[in-house]
Amino acid sequence: QVQLVESGGGLVQPGGSLRLSCAASGSIFSIGPMGWYRQAPGKERELVASITSGGNTDYADSVKGRFTISRDNAKKTVYLQLSSLKPEDTADYYCNGLIGRTTRWAWGQGTQVTVSS
């Protein structure tokens, strides 16, 4: 069983930055491909960034050039650097392992990001 714990969210002004972290624990040797998702109020959860075991990354068009995903395999942790934040980035952010486009594990509690002046 794998547990995911996201952290680092908060309230930030438009144009600001945040760094989110997601730590995986439990019965896994390595975390493999990982993704960051977000869910805004009244909307479906969407994949915004993904990273392979080797560090190759992919981003949704809405965040490309502003968000950066990275990982520390030894710590079983994945990060999401959010920059040039916009009000429309307001959402709960979650991470999960990926098998293709399918998530591997139960969702964690997420971390809330609010972009507002």
MDAnalysis code that builds the backbone (N, CA, C; Angstrom):
import MDAnalysis as mda
import numpy as np

u = mda.Universe.empty(351, n_residues=117, atom_resindex=np.repeat(np.arange(117), 3), trajectory=True)
u.add_TopologyAttr("name", ["N", "CA", "C"] * 117)
u.add_TopologyAttr("resid", np.arange(1, 118))
u.add_TopologyAttr("resname", ["GLN", "VAL", "GLN", "LEU", "VAL", "GLU", "SER", "GLY", "GLY", "GLY", "LEU", "VAL", "GLN", "PRO", "GLY", "GLY", "SER", "LEU", "ARG", "LEU", "SER", "CYS", "ALA", "ALA", "SER", "GLY", "SER", "ILE", "PHE", "SER", "ILE", "GLY", "PRO", "MET", "GLY", "TRP", "TYR", "ARG", "GLN", "ALA", "PRO", "GLY", "LYS", "GLU", "ARG", "GLU", "LEU", "VAL", "ALA", "SER", "ILE", "THR", "SER", "GLY", "GLY", "ASN", "THR", "ASP", "TYR", "ALA", "ASP", "SER", "VAL", "LYS", "GLY", "ARG", "PHE", "THR", "ILE", "SER", "ARG", "ASP", "ASN", "ALA", "LYS", "LYS", "THR", "VAL", "TYR", "LEU", "GLN", "LEU", "SER", "SER", "LEU", "LYS", "PRO", "GLU", "ASP", "THR", "ALA", "ASP", "TYR", "TYR", "CYS", "ASN", "GLY", "LEU", "ILE", "GLY", "ARG", "THR", "THR", "ARG", "TRP", "ALA", "TRP", "GLY", "GLN", "GLY", "THR", "GLN", "VAL", "THR", "VAL", "SER", "SER"])
u.atoms.positions = np.array([
    [0.853, -1.182, 0.000],
    [0.000, 0.000, 0.000],
    [0.893, 1.238, 0.000],
    [0.506, 2.222, -0.809],
    [1.297, 3.448, -0.946],
    [0.473, 4.630, -0.459],
    [1.131, 5.480, 0.309],
    [0.501, 6.710, 0.773],
    [1.180, 7.902, 0.104],
    [0.370, 8.858, -0.313],
    [0.862, 10.071, -0.952],
    [0.511, 11.259, -0.061],
    [1.505, 12.095, 0.216],
    [1.278, 13.268, 1.042],
    [1.776, 14.490, 0.286],
    [0.834, 15.361, -0.077],
    [1.155, 16.595, -0.776],
    [1.242, 17.746, 0.221],
    [2.124, 18.696, -0.069],
    [2.290, 19.855, 0.800],
    [2.818, 21.029, -0.014],
    [2.790, 22.206, 0.602],
    [3.382, 23.382, -0.016],
    [2.398, 24.390, -0.576],
    [1.112, 24.061, -0.543],
    [0.128, 24.989, -1.067],
    [-0.053, 26.196, -0.159],
    [-0.871, 27.136, -0.621],
    [-1.136, 28.328, 0.164],
    [-1.809, 29.396, -0.656],
    [-1.890, 30.564, -0.058],
    [-2.464, 31.736, -0.720],
    [-1.331, 32.580, -1.297],
    [-1.434, 32.917, -2.559],
    [-0.384, 33.686, -3.210],
    [-1.021, 34.686, -4.157],
    [-0.359, 35.818, -4.345],
    [-0.866, 36.838, -5.255],
    [-0.581, 36.460, -6.705],
    [-1.379, 36.969, -7.633],
    [-1.085, 36.731, -9.048],
    [0.347, 37.130, -9.374],
    [1.008, 36.287, -10.149],
    [2.401, 36.507, -10.479],
    [3.370, 35.867, -9.511],
    [2.868, 35.356, -8.405],
    [3.711, 34.755, -7.398],
    [4.105, 33.326, -7.714],
    [4.814, 32.721, -6.761],
    [5.335, 31.367, -6.938],
    [5.084, 30.517, -5.706],
    [5.019, 29.226, -5.926],
    [4.927, 28.236, -4.860],
    [5.679, 26.992, -5.306],
    [6.124, 26.224, -4.330],
    [6.724, 24.924, -4.629],
    [5.968, 23.859, -3.866],
    [5.368, 22.956, -4.616],
    [4.623, 21.858, -4.024],
    [5.500, 20.616, -3.934],
    [5.259, 19.825, -2.911],
    [5.978, 18.563, -2.738],
    [4.986, 17.423, -2.590],
    [5.392, 16.261, -3.036],
    [4.576, 15.060, -2.881],
    [5.510, 13.931, -2.481],
    [5.320, 13.419, -1.290],
    [6.146, 12.326, -0.780],
    [5.357, 11.030, -0.786],
    [5.952, 9.998, -1.322],
    [5.324, 8.682, -1.350],
    [5.974, 7.786, -0.305],
    [5.155, 7.015, 0.371],
    [5.675, 6.072, 1.357],
    [4.868, 4.787, 1.279],
    [5.428, 3.733, 1.867],
    [4.739, 2.453, 1.848],
    [5.527, 1.404, 1.108],
    [4.831, 0.423, 0.601],
    [5.467, -0.760, 0.028],
    [5.851, -0.564, -1.430],
    [6.783, 0.335, -1.669],
    [7.282, 0.540, -3.022],
    [8.789, 0.689, -2.985],
    [9.440, 0.137, -3.980],
    [10.882, 0.293, -4.097],
    [11.226, 1.601, -4.770],
    [10.435, 1.952, -5.775],
    [10.628, 3.218, -6.481],
    [9.264, 3.726, -6.929],
    [9.185, 5.026, -7.209],
    [7.887, 5.610, -7.515],
    [7.565, 5.589, -9.006],
    [8.540, 5.424, -9.871],
    [8.265, 5.358, -11.297],
    [7.738, 6.676, -11.841],
    [7.068, 6.621, -13.004],
    [6.504, 7.841, -13.579],
    [5.484, 8.460, -12.630],
    [5.499, 9.787, -12.566],
    [4.614, 10.492, -11.640],
    [3.932, 11.650, -12.361],
    [2.788, 12.036, -11.830],
    [2.065, 13.165, -12.389],
    [1.510, 14.065, -11.295],
    [1.392, 15.333, -11.632],
    [0.682, 16.300, -10.791],
    [-0.647, 16.626, -11.456],
    [-1.682, 16.591, -10.662],
    [-3.027, 16.892, -11.121],
    [-3.568, 18.090, -10.338],
    [-4.607, 18.680, -10.861],
    [-5.305, 19.702, -10.091],
    [-6.802, 19.599, -10.360],
    [-7.554, 20.040, -9.362],
    [-9.006, 20.053, -9.486],
    [-9.528, 21.370, -8.941],
    [-10.064, 22.165, -9.823],
    [-10.660, 23.434, -9.437],
    [-12.117, 23.196, -9.040],
    [-12.682, 24.087, -8.239],
    [-14.079, 23.927, -7.814],
    [-15.010, 23.779, -9.009],
    [-15.821, 22.725, -8.972],
    [-16.786, 22.502, -10.028],
    [-16.230, 21.935, -11.308],
    [-14.949, 21.596, -11.310],
    [-14.321, 21.062, -12.516],
    [-13.746, 19.681, -12.262],
    [-13.468, 18.971, -13.341],
    [-12.865, 17.652, -13.219],
    [-11.365, 17.773, -12.928],
    [-10.840, 16.739, -12.327],
    [-9.411, 16.693, -12.076],
    [-8.674, 16.565, -13.406],
    [-7.593, 17.330, -13.552],
    [-6.829, 17.304, -14.790],
    [-5.348, 17.116, -14.498],
    [-4.686, 16.439, -15.423],
    [-3.241, 16.241, -15.331],
    [-2.554, 17.488, -15.863],
    [-1.677, 18.078, -15.065],
    [-0.998, 19.295, -15.502],
    [0.474, 19.078, -15.803],
    [1.086, 18.061, -15.203],
    [2.497, 17.816, -15.452],
    [2.820, 16.361, -15.143],
    [3.754, 15.807, -15.892],
    [4.181, 14.436, -15.634],
    [5.686, 14.330, -15.829],
    [6.269, 13.322, -15.200],
    [7.706, 13.109, -15.291],
    [7.977, 11.612, -15.279],
    [8.854, 11.176, -16.185],
    [9.204, 9.766, -16.237],
    [10.275, 9.448, -15.194],
    [10.580, 8.174, -15.050],
    [11.626, 7.765, -14.117],
    [12.956, 8.398, -14.497],
    [13.166, 8.603, -15.782],
    [14.423, 9.183, -16.252],
    [14.448, 10.685, -16.288],
    [13.326, 11.323, -15.947],
    [13.313, 12.781, -15.867],
    [12.710, 13.501, -17.052],
    [12.180, 12.769, -18.018],
    [11.504, 13.442, -19.128],
    [10.174, 14.004, -18.636],
    [9.870, 15.216, -19.062],
    [8.686, 15.907, -18.549],
    [7.701, 16.260, -19.659],
    [6.460, 16.454, -19.235],
    [5.405, 16.877, -20.159],
    [4.443, 17.751, -19.377],
    [3.853, 18.734, -20.068],
    [2.999, 19.698, -19.398],
    [1.731, 19.962, -20.194],
    [0.677, 20.279, -19.465],
    [-0.532, 20.769, -20.125],
    [-0.229, 22.142, -20.713],
    [-0.876, 22.469, -21.802],
    [-0.632, 23.750, -22.452],
    [-0.892, 24.922, -21.508],
    [-1.833, 24.761, -20.605],
    [-2.223, 25.863, -19.721],
    [-1.126, 26.234, -18.724],
    [-0.174, 25.340, -18.496],
    [0.870, 25.612, -17.500],
    [2.265, 25.596, -18.101],
    [2.366, 25.272, -19.372],
    [3.675, 25.153, -20.013],
    [4.422, 26.488, -19.924],
    [5.682, 26.413, -19.510],
    [6.488, 27.613, -19.358],
    [6.358, 28.281, -18.009],
    [5.389, 27.845, -17.212],
    [5.191, 28.447, -15.887],
    [5.406, 27.451, -14.758],
    [5.100, 26.187, -14.997],
    [5.257, 25.139, -13.984],
    [6.428, 24.243, -14.367],
    [7.120, 23.738, -13.343],
    [8.227, 22.808, -13.572],
    [8.108, 21.632, -12.623],
    [8.076, 20.443, -13.182],
    [8.021, 19.225, -12.371],
    [9.419, 18.643, -12.253],
    [9.726, 18.116, -11.079],
    [11.023, 17.484, -10.860],
    [10.847, 16.363, -9.842],
    [11.900, 15.606, -9.644],
    [11.783, 14.474, -8.739],
    [13.094, 14.188, -8.033],
    [12.978, 13.556, -6.872],
    [14.130, 13.051, -6.132],
    [13.833, 11.584, -5.875],
    [14.418, 10.719, -6.669],
    [14.089, 9.294, -6.575],
    [14.472, 8.700, -5.226],
    [15.586, 9.134, -4.675],
    [16.035, 8.595, -3.386],
    [15.039, 8.918, -2.280],
    [14.410, 10.077, -2.389],
    [13.443, 10.487, -1.368],
    [12.016, 10.083, -1.724],
    [11.848, 9.479, -2.910],
    [10.503, 9.109, -3.384],
    [9.579, 10.318, -3.330],
    [10.090, 11.417, -3.821],
    [9.377, 12.688, -3.752],
    [9.375, 13.347, -5.115],
    [8.258, 13.945, -5.461],
    [8.139, 14.707, -6.691],
    [7.709, 16.123, -6.326],
    [8.197, 17.080, -7.099],
    [7.957, 18.484, -6.819],
    [7.248, 19.136, -8.007],
    [6.566, 20.224, -7.703],
    [6.000, 21.054, -8.755],
    [6.249, 22.507, -8.390],
    [7.112, 23.153, -9.178],
    [7.379, 24.575, -9.001],
    [6.350, 25.346, -9.820],
    [5.585, 26.179, -9.148],
    [4.561, 26.995, -9.797],
    [5.058, 28.439, -9.841],
    [5.106, 29.012, -11.009],
    [5.553, 30.381, -11.170],
    [4.547, 31.150, -12.028],
    [4.658, 32.480, -11.969],
    [3.754, 33.341, -12.749],
    [2.300, 32.903, -12.575],
    [1.924, 32.691, -11.329],
    [0.615, 32.135, -11.041],
    [-0.507, 33.090, -11.440],
    [-1.604, 32.484, -11.881],
    [-2.789, 33.204, -12.309],
    [-3.977, 32.769, -11.450],
    [-4.992, 33.603, -11.354],
    [-6.175, 33.191, -10.576],
    [-6.761, 31.863, -11.045],
    [-6.664, 31.579, -12.331],
    [-7.217, 30.324, -12.846],
    [-6.392, 29.100, -12.453],
    [-5.249, 29.301, -11.808],
    [-4.485, 28.178, -11.264],
    [-5.004, 27.743, -9.906],
    [-5.944, 28.481, -9.359],
    [-6.529, 28.125, -8.076],
    [-7.185, 26.752, -8.155],
    [-6.763, 25.849, -7.281],
    [-7.254, 24.470, -7.307],
    [-6.623, 23.695, -6.159],
    [-7.137, 22.499, -5.953],
    [-6.467, 21.526, -5.104],
    [-5.519, 20.729, -5.998],
    [-4.287, 20.585, -5.552],
    [-3.269, 19.906, -6.339],
    [-2.943, 18.549, -5.711],
    [-2.844, 17.542, -6.565],
    [-2.598, 16.167, -6.141],
    [-1.492, 15.556, -7.002],
    [-0.828, 14.558, -6.449],
    [0.111, 13.794, -7.256],
    [-0.328, 12.331, -7.268],
    [0.204, 11.596, -8.212],
    [-0.055, 10.160, -8.260],
    [0.945, 9.510, -9.189],
    [1.133, 8.220, -9.019],
    [1.944, 7.461, -9.945],
    [1.179, 7.236, -11.236],
    [1.913, 7.008, -12.294],
    [1.302, 6.845, -13.602],
    [1.701, 5.515, -14.240],
    [0.721, 4.849, -14.819],
    [0.953, 3.735, -15.733],
    [0.256, 4.147, -17.014],
    [1.031, 4.615, -17.960],
    [0.421, 5.247, -19.120],
    [-0.266, 6.517, -18.666],
    [-1.578, 6.605, -18.889],
    [-2.339, 7.758, -18.431],
    [-3.220, 7.395, -17.237],
    [-3.009, 6.209, -16.686],
    [-3.809, 5.722, -15.561],
    [-3.061, 5.914, -14.254],
    [-3.777, 6.343, -13.226],
    [-3.133, 6.518, -11.925],
    [-2.974, 5.183, -11.218],
    [-1.941, 5.130, -10.367],
    [-1.579, 3.856, -9.735],
    [-2.183, 3.660, -8.358],
    [-2.284, 4.744, -7.603],
    [-2.583, 4.599, -6.182],
    [-3.784, 5.440, -5.760],
    [-4.209, 5.220, -4.522],
    [-5.275, 6.045, -3.969],
    [-4.780, 7.485, -3.841],
    [-5.678, 8.422, -4.006],
    [-5.318, 9.825, -3.920],
    [-4.977, 10.230, -2.490],
    [-4.029, 11.142, -2.359],
    [-3.751, 11.747, -1.073],
    [-4.759, 12.848, -0.776],
    [-4.457, 13.642, 0.236],
    [-5.402, 14.691, 0.640],
    [-5.280, 15.942, -0.225],
    [-4.212, 16.016, -0.990],
    [-3.999, 17.181, -1.840],
    [-3.500, 18.381, -1.057],
    [-3.135, 19.415, -1.794],
    [-2.723, 20.674, -1.178],
    [-3.392, 21.798, -1.956],
    [-3.929, 22.757, -1.240],
    [-4.748, 23.803, -1.851],
    [-3.886, 24.989, -2.261],
    [-4.081, 25.421, -3.477],
    [-3.420, 26.620, -3.992],
    [-4.496, 27.641, -4.333],
    [-4.360, 28.816, -3.753],
    [-5.301, 29.906, -4.027],
    [-4.507, 31.105, -4.541],
    [-4.861, 31.557, -5.722],
    [-4.184, 32.705, -6.325],
    [-5.173, 33.861, -6.345],
    [-4.894, 34.847, -5.534],
    [-5.823, 35.959, -5.393],
    [-5.099, 37.174, -4.845],
    [-5.555, 38.340, -5.269],
    [-4.990, 39.576, -4.728],
    [-5.817, 40.061, -3.547],
])
